[in-house]
Structures are given as C-alpha cells and as structure tokens.
Amino acid sequence: MGRVEGKVAFITGAARGQGRSHAVRLAQEGADIIAVDVLEEIPGAPYGPATEEDLAETIAQVEALDRRIVARKADVRDQSGLNAALEAGIAELGRLDIVCANAGISTSMAPAQDLSEEIWLDMIDVNLNGVWRTCKAAIPHLKAAGGGSMILTSSDAGLFAFPNIAHYVSAKHGVVGLMRTLALELAPDMIRVNSVHPTVVDTPMVNNEATFRLFRPDIDDPGVEDFKEAATMINALPIPWVEAVDISNAVLWLASDEARYVTGVALPVDAGANAK
C-alpha cells in the first residue's frame, strides 16, 4: 500500500469505466485525485454519455478511501476549460504528479471511405487532440513539481489495425507518436511519458450493440455471447476481455516509483493480442 502516497493525479474521462477505475486504484495507493469528464452526448456514439450521477459515484468511491478529490465538468476539446479545471484542482490539492490522459470515445463504424467528415473530426479531436490538450495543460505543473508521470491511454488499435474504424485506429496510433515525442522532450525535466494499450475492456464504450455488430458482421442481430466468441479470438489468452482494473494496475505501476526509469514505452495490457 502507499505506492503513490502524497501524490496528486489528474484523470480525464473519470466519471465511469477505465477513468473511474484509475481514480479508485490510485486513491487506494494514497493519491489524491483531480477528475474531469465531459458529461455530454457525443455525436455518433452508440452508448449513452456519462452523467453527473456517474461522476458523483467516482467522488464517493474515492472519498470512501479517505482521499481527497476535486471533480469538474470539462471537455478535452476545450483547452481553456480543461486548464481551468486542472488549475482549480491544483489550487485545492497543492500539486500535480500524475496525469492519466484517459478520455476517449467510440463512434460510428464504417469503411474509411464511408465515414462522414464530422465523425472523423470528432474522433480525432477527442482521442488524439484531447490527449495532447491534456498534456499541454499538465506539463507546466509537472515541471513545477520537479517531474512526474504521464500515462496516455491508447489501444491495441494504436499498435495494429482493425477494419471499419479507421478514425479510431488513426487517433490511437497518433497517441503513440505523441507519447514517444513527449518522452524525449520532457526527459530533461524528469517527466516520464508512457502509453497503455488495452485489448477489449468490459466498459459501456465496448459493451454495446454497435461493437457487437463490428465484431460479428456475419450475424443479423448479434448479442453479447456472439461478441464474446469473436473477442476471444483476438486474444492469445482464452478470454474475451479484460476488466478496467487490469488497466488501472498498469497505470498505477507506471505512475509509481517502481517505474521510475520507464519512459517512452507502449505497454500492452491485452491478453497477448499484440503477440498474435
């Protein structure tokens, strides 16, 4: 216990899913949390948005661990709003040590030529530009703290391709390039930058009818069991998906002093999918 004791972590997309899991896992190990989420509908997303109630649940779970949390509504597409939310958190909690650029979306799925320009641009603006904006907001504060750890959420789709999600694959590959560049730029300031690459994770962004159809186009009305069968085939280990806490454990390690000399690494947490 206490692997990030006394540190402050900034987490985007923290109302539910992987973001909430990261907040809770880091709080379990002693960190205080600055949490943001957009809490609005995303055009083309095949699942409902996180809500104020979701963010309140994240707050409750962190506070139940006797850790402090400052939570705000903020959109990674809005640099000024993101800056303001982070600065409000630092004003209350005193510093910044860890950044989890986790916010991401899944939207309409189709061959690249059939994606609308709006859907393409929304994806890039959240899943790539939003990661860059998160880093841009945080870097001056990490430098002021004398260093820190930035963990950027990519995907196995940031390491290899999948059909019908060119916008998602492009954004997640872009995160890897951003991570590697920042790792070099920020190394003199003792700021480590790494990315995590999950396989399928059991969250609302994945567990929905649109994803079922993407994985099982051979079935007219695929359900979760059909999806599980196809998802298992992606992984080397015989499982359909991992849990959010599996990604959080990797985030925790990268944030901790146990990984104090680890930077510029694209870390798969993917049940061996990348090895196939």
C-alpha positions in Angstrom: 0.0 0.0 0.0 1.0 3.6 -0.4 2.8 3.3 -3.8 1.7 6.8 -4.8 1.2 8.2 -1.3 1.1 12.0 -1.2 0.8 12.4 -4.9 -1.9 14.1 -6.9 -3.3 12.6 -10.1 -5.2 14.3 -12.9 -7.6 11.9 -14.7 -9.7 12.7 -17.8 -12.9 10.7 -18.5 -13.1 9.9 -14.9 -16.9 9.6 -14.4 -17.0 5.8 -15.2 -15.2 3.0 -16.9 -11.4 3.0 -17.0 -11.2 6.6 -15.7 -13.2 5.8 -12.6 -11.1 2.6 -12.1 -7.9 4.6 -12.4 -9.1 7.2 -9.8 -10.1 4.5 -7.3 -6.9 2.4 -7.8 -4.6 5.4 -7.4 -6.6 6.5 -4.4 -6.2 3.1 -2.8 -2.5 3.6 -3.0 -2.5 7.0 -1.5 -3.1 9.6 -4.3 -5.5 12.5 -4.2 -7.5 13.0 -7.5 -8.4 15.7 -9.9 -11.2 14.3 -12.1 -12.9 15.6 -15.1 -15.5 14.3 -17.6 -17.5 15.9 -20.4 -20.9 14.6 -19.2 -22.5 15.3 -22.6 -23.7 13.3 -25.6 -21.1 12.6 -28.2 -22.5 12.7 -31.8 -22.4 9.2 -33.3 -21.6 7.4 -30.1 -23.6 4.1 -29.8 -23.8 4.4 -26.0 -25.2 7.0 -23.6 -22.9 9.7 -22.0 -21.5 9.6 -18.5 -23.7 11.6 -16.2 -23.4 13.8 -13.1 -24.5 10.8 -11.1 -21.7 8.8 -12.6 -19.2 11.5 -11.6 -20.7 11.7 -8.1 -20.2 7.9 -7.8 -16.5 8.3 -8.6 -16.3 11.1 -6.0 -18.0 8.8 -3.4 -15.7 5.9 -4.1 -12.5 8.0 -3.8 -13.7 9.7 -0.6 -14.6 6.3 0.9 -10.9 5.6 0.7 -10.2 8.7 2.8 -8.6 10.5 -0.1 -9.4 14.0 -1.5 -10.9 14.5 -4.9 -11.7 17.7 -6.9 -14.1 16.8 -9.7 -15.3 19.1 -12.5 -17.2 19.0 -15.8 -14.7 19.7 -18.5 -14.3 18.7 -22.2 -10.9 17.7 -23.6 -11.9 19.5 -26.8 -11.8 22.8 -24.9 -8.3 23.9 -23.8 -9.4 26.8 -21.6 -12.0 24.7 -19.8 -9.5 21.9 -19.2 -6.9 24.3 -18.0 -9.4 25.9 -15.6 -10.5 22.5 -14.1 -6.9 21.4 -13.6 -5.8 24.7 -12.0 -8.8 24.5 -9.7 -7.8 21.1 -8.6 -4.2 22.1 -8.0 -5.2 25.2 -6.1 -7.0 22.9 -3.6 -4.7 19.9 -3.6 -1.4 21.7 -3.9 0.5 20.0 -6.7 0.4 17.6 -9.7 2.4 14.4 -10.1 0.5 12.0 -12.3 -1.5 12.5 -15.5 -3.9 9.9 -16.9 -5.0 11.2 -20.3 -7.8 8.6 -20.5 -10.8 10.3 -22.1 -11.8 8.7 -25.3 -14.8 7.8 -27.4 -16.1 5.3 -29.9 -18.4 6.5 -32.6 -20.0 5.3 -35.9 -18.2 2.4 -37.5 -17.8 2.0 -41.3 -15.2 1.6 -44.1 -12.9 4.7 -44.2 -14.5 6.0 -47.4 -17.9 6.0 -45.8 -17.1 7.8 -42.6 -18.5 11.3 -42.5 -16.1 14.2 -42.1 -17.9 15.2 -38.8 -17.5 11.7 -37.4 -13.8 11.6 -38.4 -13.0 15.0 -36.9 -14.9 14.4 -33.7 -12.9 11.2 -33.1 -9.5 12.9 -33.8 -10.5 15.9 -31.7 -11.2 13.7 -28.6 -9.0 10.7 -28.9 -5.8 12.4 -30.2 -6.2 16.2 -29.8 -7.8 15.8 -26.4 -4.8 13.8 -25.2 -2.5 16.5 -26.5 -4.6 19.2 -24.8 -4.5 17.2 -21.5 -0.7 17.0 -21.7 -0.4 20.7 -22.7 -2.4 21.7 -19.6 -0.4 19.5 -17.3 3.2 19.9 -18.4 3.9 23.3 -16.7 2.6 21.9 -13.4 4.7 18.7 -13.6 7.7 20.8 -14.3 6.9 22.9 -11.3 6.7 19.8 -9.2 10.2 18.6 -10.4 8.9 15.8 -12.5 6.1 13.2 -12.7 4.5 10.5 -14.8 2.1 10.9 -17.7 0.2 7.9 -18.9 -1.6 8.2 -22.2 -4.5 5.8 -23.0 -4.1 4.3 -26.5 -5.4 0.9 -27.5 -4.3 -2.3 -29.3 -5.7 -0.3 -32.2 -2.7 2.0 -31.6 -0.4 -0.9 -32.4 -2.2 -2.6 -35.3 -5.2 -2.1 -37.5 -8.8 -3.1 -37.4 -11.2 -2.6 -40.4 -14.1 -0.2 -40.2 -12.7 2.0 -37.5 -10.0 3.9 -39.4 -10.7 7.1 -37.4 -10.2 5.3 -34.1 -7.1 3.4 -35.3 -5.6 6.7 -36.7 -6.2 8.5 -33.4 -4.8 5.8 -31.3 -1.7 5.4 -33.5 -1.3 9.1 -33.1 -1.2 8.8 -29.4 1.8 6.6 -29.6 3.7 9.2 -31.7 2.8 11.9 -29.2 3.9 9.8 -26.3 7.3 9.0 -27.8 7.9 12.6 -28.7 6.9 13.9 -25.3 9.1 11.2 -23.6 12.1 12.7 -25.4 11.1 16.4 -24.9 10.3 16.0 -21.2 13.1 13.6 -20.1 15.4 16.5 -19.0 12.6 17.6 -16.6 12.3 14.1 -15.1 8.8 13.7 -16.6 8.2 10.2 -17.8 5.6 9.6 -20.6 4.2 6.2 -21.5 1.1 4.7 -23.1 -1.1 1.8 -22.2 -2.7 -0.4 -24.9 -5.8 -2.4 -23.7 -7.5 -5.1 -25.7 -11.3 -5.2 -25.3 -12.2 -3.8 -21.9 -15.6 -4.5 -20.3 -17.0 -0.9 -20.2 -20.0 0.8 -21.7 -17.9 2.1 -24.6 -17.4 -1.5 -25.8 -20.3 -3.5 -24.4 -23.0 -2.2 -26.8 -24.8 -3.3 -30.0 -22.6 -1.3 -32.4 -19.5 -3.1 -31.1 -21.3 -6.4 -31.3 -22.1 -5.8 -35.0 -18.5 -4.7 -35.7 -17.1 -8.0 -34.4 -19.9 -10.2 -35.8 -20.9 -8.8 -39.2 -21.9 -12.4 -40.1 -24.9 -12.3 -37.8 -28.0 -10.1 -38.3 -28.6 -9.4 -34.6 -25.5 -10.3 -32.6 -25.7 -10.4 -28.8 -23.1 -10.4 -26.1 -22.4 -14.1 -26.4 -21.7 -13.8 -30.1 -19.4 -10.8 -29.3 -17.6 -12.8 -26.6 -16.8 -15.6 -29.1 -15.3 -13.1 -31.6 -13.5 -11.1 -29.0 -11.8 -14.2 -27.6 -10.3 -14.9 -31.0 -8.4 -11.6 -30.8 -6.5 -12.5 -27.7 -3.8 -15.1 -27.1 -5.2 -15.9 -23.6 -8.6 -17.6 -23.9 -10.6 -14.7 -22.5 -13.0 -12.2 -24.3 -11.9 -9.1 -22.5 -10.1 -7.7 -19.6 -11.5 -5.6 -16.7 -10.9 -1.9 -16.2 -8.9 -2.6 -13.0 -6.4 -4.6 -15.1 -5.5 -1.4 -17.0 -5.5 0.6 -13.7 -2.9 -1.8 -12.3 -0.7 -1.0 -15.2 -1.4 2.8 -14.8 -0.5 2.5 -11.1 2.8 0.8 -11.9 3.7 3.4 -14.5 2.8 6.2 -12.0 4.8 4.8 -9.2 8.5 4.9 -8.4 8.7 1.3 -9.3 8.7 2.5 -12.9 11.0 5.5 -12.2 13.2 4.9 -15.2 10.5 3.7 -17.6 9.7 6.2 -20.3 8.8 6.1 -23.9 7.1 2.7 -23.6 3.9 1.4 -25.3 2.7 -1.1 -22.8 0.1 -3.6 -24.0 -2.4 -4.9 -21.4 -4.1 -7.1 -24.0 -4.1 -10.8 -23.1 -1.5 -11.4 -25.7 -3.4 -9.9 -28.6 -0.3 -8.0 -29.8 1.7 -11.2 -29.9 -0.6 -12.9 -32.4 
